[in-house]
């Protein structure tokens, strides 16, 4: 590869279905046209991805935004430079003998973190069913969606929030879908591109090029006319041996409007993220006004 290419160390937990535009940009030569090469860092948990950016062992990460928001409010240097995804194509999946949200009382629910992403969504869903954490149920750190699925099958947990198409895989395998996260949280930042303020300032042109490349990829992924390219990549990231399940998952996810144009952070999604963090005790209500400053909109396309 030419020395003119600038490498970005890009971290994530599982680098799964929401990373679809990243892999499209890579494999369709969009990054290359912008002079960028990607070093993928698959770290296994959202907390580790956030920490890698904070500590400088990764340049950027695609990860739930809560860690960056909390860091910013506490005076830290993490910033959100763009939105990877703003919908939650996810169901709360439970064993076959659990038929309602209320029946999760006393049960073990698998999540990838206790303070980001899946744990927060689950708390909000179950709060509407009259259940409170930690009095009424417990969380088990079961990892990302693939390891949560294994834990469900091995009875290591009783339920877990699972994204498409793994929710449909679980349903087909006899598990129950107790509710859709998107019905409770219609719009929220599912995953953001986060960076360290100092690194962003020193590499502003590179970040702008990367966001521009990903903006092209978001447009590509959002157009069903490109499914001959997009669907095989999505299938590889989700259910390699099941094209029908992958097609269902991609349509479900895209129809929700998951990948925002220009990677722009929707004010509604940002406000929902902050609201959920406050409701879960991760922020104080007095942090509300300040928390929005975590977004650096200098890089998003069309901002």
Phi, psi and omega per residue, in radians:
X1 nan 2.470 -3.110
X2 -1.046 2.507 3.096
X3 -1.166 -0.213 3.135
X4 -1.298 -0.236 3.110
X5 -1.314 2.378 3.098
X6 -1.778 2.239 -3.065
X7 -1.524 2.409 3.032
X8 -2.071 2.151 3.056
X9 -1.477 1.875 -2.945
X10 -1.942 1.987 -3.033
X11 -1.781 2.707 3.036
X12 -2.876 3.000 3.119
X13 -1.355 -1.248 -3.112
X14 -1.846 -0.312 -3.056
X15 0.893 0.956 -3.067
X16 -1.741 -2.403 -2.917
X17 -1.051 -0.587 -3.124
X18 -1.273 -0.216 3.063
X19 -1.475 0.092 -3.106
X20 -0.849 -0.846 3.133
X21 -1.069 -0.546 3.133
X22 -1.141 -0.818 -3.134
X23 -1.205 -0.595 3.041
X24 -1.103 -0.790 3.135
X25 -1.069 -0.650 3.140
X26 -1.241 -0.899 -3.000
X27 -1.364 -0.343 3.080
X28 -1.652 0.108 3.069
X29 1.356 0.229 -3.118
X30 -1.230 -0.773 3.066
X31 -1.040 -0.754 -3.108
X32 -1.062 -0.692 3.109
X33 -1.099 -0.445 3.114
X34 -1.670 0.138 3.087
X35 1.276 0.541 -3.046
X36 -2.102 2.429 2.927
X37 -2.114 2.578 -3.042
X38 -1.958 2.268 2.919
X39 -1.808 1.966 -3.088
X40 -1.438 2.259 3.102
X41 -2.078 1.805 -3.130
X42 -1.709 1.893 -2.903
X43 -1.825 -0.160 2.993
X44 1.570 -0.267 3.077
X45 -2.658 2.645 -3.126
X46 -1.204 -0.582 3.119
X47 -1.093 -0.723 -3.141
X48 -1.176 -0.621 3.117
X49 -1.139 -0.775 3.104
X50 -1.087 -0.780 -3.125
X51 -1.115 -0.623 -3.129
X52 -1.088 -0.683 3.098
X53 -1.223 -0.749 3.133
X54 -1.051 -0.687 -3.058
X55 -1.539 -0.150 3.089
X56 1.506 0.162 3.078
X57 -1.491 -0.199 2.973
X58 -2.272 2.638 3.138
X59 -1.449 -0.801 -3.133
X60 -2.448 2.831 3.041
X61 -2.492 2.589 2.897
X62 -1.830 1.992 -2.984
X63 -2.819 2.781 3.067
X64 -0.913 2.569 -2.960
X65 -1.445 -0.183 -2.965
X66 -1.047 -0.673 3.133
X67 -1.109 -0.707 3.120
X68 -1.190 -0.705 3.137
X69 -1.100 -0.827 -3.138
X70 -1.091 -0.696 3.110
X71 -1.083 -0.802 -3.120
X72 -1.087 -0.797 -3.107
X73 -1.089 -0.553 3.138
X74 -1.492 0.131 3.114
X75 1.635 0.194 -3.117
X76 -1.390 -3.098 -2.994
X77 -1.869 0.075 3.132
X78 -1.329 2.492 3.141
X79 -2.405 2.672 2.994
X80 -1.670 2.167 -3.118
X81 -1.876 -0.132 3.122
X82 -3.099 2.880 3.134
X83 -1.851 2.116 3.058
X84 -1.368 -0.700 -3.053
X85 -2.751 2.482 -3.029
X86 -2.313 0.438 3.005
X87 -2.417 2.862 -3.084
X88 -2.096 1.521 3.102
X89 -1.368 1.294 -2.890
X90 -2.570 2.460 3.070
X91 -2.095 2.676 3.005
X92 -1.554 1.937 -3.041
X93 -1.716 2.382 -3.137
X94 -2.370 2.833 3.063
X95 -0.970 2.780 -3.046
X96 -1.103 -0.423 -3.113
X97 -1.548 0.052 3.106
X98 -1.941 1.976 -2.992
X99 -1.863 -0.214 -3.119
X100 -2.452 2.839 3.081
X101 -1.059 -0.679 -3.122
X102 -1.053 -0.495 -3.126
X103 -1.331 0.003 3.063
X104 -1.454 0.002 3.071
X105 -1.020 2.217 -3.135
X106 1.394 0.083 -3.058
X107 -1.697 2.932 3.134
X108 -1.793 2.192 -3.092
X109 -2.044 2.190 -3.116
X110 -1.447 2.352 3.075
X111 -2.423 2.989 3.121
X112 -1.669 -0.182 -3.106
X113 -2.805 2.752 3.042
X114 -1.643 -0.214 -3.028
X115 -2.220 -0.049 -3.116
X116 -2.366 2.710 2.918
X117 0.997 -1.999 -2.924
X118 -1.024 -0.646 -3.133
X119 -1.123 -0.692 -3.121
X120 -1.191 -0.787 -3.132
X121 -1.073 -0.722 -3.116
X122 -1.127 -0.764 3.126
X123 -1.018 -0.730 -3.111
X124 -1.166 -0.755 3.112
X125 -1.062 -0.787 -3.059
X126 -1.330 -0.460 3.060
X127 -1.078 -0.658 3.116
X128 -1.206 -0.341 3.081
X129 -1.643 0.110 3.085
X130 1.531 0.211 -3.136
X131 -1.865 2.421 -3.122
X132 -2.094 2.562 3.085
X133 -1.781 2.360 0.124
X134 -1.761 0.181 -3.048
X135 -1.133 -0.667 -2.946
X136 -1.826 -0.226 3.130
X137 -2.806 2.938 -3.137
X138 -2.159 2.689 3.037
X139 -1.776 2.498 3.033
X140 -2.093 2.212 3.089
X141 -1.286 1.625 -3.041
X142 -1.787 0.066 3.094
X143 1.535 -2.852 -3.097
X144 -1.325 3.126 -2.969
X145 -0.988 -0.622 -3.116
X146 -1.202 -0.733 3.123
X147 -1.319 -0.490 3.029
X148 -1.126 -0.677 3.113
X149 -1.092 -0.745 3.075
X150 -1.084 -0.751 3.140
X151 -1.100 -0.658 3.078
X152 -1.093 -0.812 -3.102
X153 -1.145 -0.530 -3.108
X154 -1.641 0.130 3.133
X155 1.077 0.455 3.038
X156 -1.353 -0.360 3.059
X157 -2.433 2.872 -3.131
X158 -1.744 -0.402 -3.099
X159 -2.788 2.867 3.092
X160 -2.886 2.553 2.967
X161 -1.296 2.203 -3.081
X162 -2.231 2.285 3.136
X163 -1.369 2.865 3.009
X164 -1.190 2.497 0.016
X165 -1.636 0.161 -3.114
X166 -1.157 -0.476 3.042
X167 -1.104 -0.731 3.125
X168 -1.225 -0.606 3.053
X169 -1.076 -0.758 3.134
X170 -1.118 -0.764 3.130
X171 -1.047 -0.762 3.141
X172 -1.135 -0.441 -3.116
X173 -1.596 0.114 3.050
X174 1.752 0.052 3.086
X175 -1.485 2.808 -3.124
X176 -1.734 2.439 2.990
X177 -1.694 1.919 -3.015
X178 -1.487 -0.286 3.141
X179 3.011 2.749 3.127
X180 -1.721 2.240 -3.138
X181 -1.069 -0.639 -3.107
X182 -1.131 -0.387 3.088
X183 -1.253 -0.508 -3.135
X184 -1.604 -0.633 -3.128
X185 -2.219 1.527 -3.040
X186 -1.117 -0.605 -3.077
X187 -2.552 2.175 -3.114
X188 -2.817 2.776 3.068
X189 -1.354 1.849 3.102
X190 -1.272 -0.822 3.084
X191 -2.541 2.446 -3.141
X192 -2.092 2.778 2.934
X193 -1.575 2.051 -3.106
X194 -2.020 2.626 3.119
X195 -2.555 2.917 3.082
X196 -1.569 2.302 -3.014
X197 -0.910 -0.766 -3.106
X198 -1.125 -0.778 3.141
X199 -1.149 -0.700 3.132
X200 -1.062 -0.728 -3.133
X201 -1.162 -0.697 -3.112
X202 -1.304 -0.356 -3.064
X203 -2.211 0.648 -3.014
X204 -1.073 -0.669 -3.138
X205 -1.170 -0.701 3.107
X206 -1.110 -0.745 3.138
X207 -1.121 -0.730 3.116
X208 -1.069 -0.734 3.118
X209 -1.122 -0.720 -3.127
X210 -1.145 -0.768 3.136
X211 -1.135 -0.671 3.097
X212 -1.098 -0.724 3.115
X213 -1.115 -0.759 3.140
X214 -1.194 -0.542 3.070
X215 -1.078 -0.740 3.057
X216 -1.048 -0.728 -3.113
X217 -1.186 -0.643 3.075
X218 -1.063 -0.770 3.114
X219 -1.074 -0.709 -3.134
X220 -1.105 -0.840 -3.102
X221 -1.151 -0.605 -3.083
X222 -1.336 -0.116 -3.139
X223 -1.767 1.930 -3.122
X224 -1.026 -0.345 3.119
X225 -1.098 -0.309 -3.121
X226 -1.709 0.253 -3.034
X227 -1.154 -0.350 3.083
X228 -1.119 -0.449 3.054
X229 -1.648 -0.806 -2.982
X230 -1.227 -0.779 -3.032
X231 -1.101 -0.757 3.111
X232 -1.065 -0.603 3.097
X233 -1.208 -0.780 3.100
X234 -1.042 -0.739 3.134
X235 -1.090 -0.724 3.120
X236 -1.073 -0.622 -3.116
X237 -1.372 -0.325 -3.009
X238 -2.073 -1.348 -3.064
X239 -2.192 1.433 -3.023
X240 -0.964 -0.512 -3.058
X241 -1.735 0.183 -3.032
X242 -2.466 1.560 -3.100
X243 -1.145 -0.630 -3.123
X244 -1.125 -0.770 3.126
X245 -1.127 -0.713 3.121
X246 -1.095 -0.762 3.141
X247 -1.084 -0.701 3.105
X248 -1.128 -0.746 -3.129
X249 -1.148 -0.744 3.138
X250 -1.114 -0.777 -3.141
X251 -1.102 -0.789 3.140
X252 -1.034 -0.790 -3.093
X253 -1.187 -0.813 -3.106
X254 -1.191 -0.661 3.140
X255 -1.105 -0.483 3.068
X256 -1.231 -0.356 -3.098
X257 1.517 0.760 -2.966
X258 -1.175 -0.767 -2.976
X259 -1.727 1.864 -3.011
X260 -1.284 2.487 3.095
X261 -1.087 2.397 3.081
X262 1.181 0.104 -3.074
X263 1.042 0.359 -3.102
X264 -1.224 2.419 3.116
X265 -1.462 2.000 3.128
X266 -1.180 2.297 3.067
X267 -0.981 -0.636 3.121
X268 -1.136 -0.763 -3.136
X269 -1.159 -0.695 3.119
X270 -1.129 -0.776 3.127
X271 -1.083 -0.695 3.115
X272 -1.120 -0.704 3.100
X273 -1.037 -0.814 -3.135
X274 -1.146 -0.740 3.115
X275 -1.019 -0.804 -3.105
X276 -1.149 -0.671 3.112
X277 -1.133 -0.709 3.096
X278 -1.139 -0.781 -3.141
X279 -1.114 -0.455 -3.140
X280 -1.647 0.039 3.104
X281 1.424 0.189 3.133
X282 -1.487 -0.312 3.027
X283 -2.358 2.752 2.985
X284 -1.580 2.675 3.108
X285 -1.031 -0.527 3.115
X286 -1.183 -0.240 3.114
X287 -1.478 -0.140 -2.956
X288 -0.962 -0.894 -3.065
X289 -1.141 -0.743 -3.096
X290 -1.219 -0.573 -2.995
X291 -1.052 -0.582 -3.123
X292 -1.104 -0.305 3.126
X293 -1.220 -0.105 3.114
X294 -1.159 -0.385 -3.087
X295 -1.479 2.130 3.007
X296 -1.768 1.788 -3.036
X297 -1.548 0.217 -3.126
X298 -1.221 -0.296 -3.008
X299 -1.834 -0.399 -3.038
X300 -1.215 2.637 -3.030
X301 -1.459 2.195 3.113
X302 1.411 0.209 -3.118
X303 -1.242 nan nan
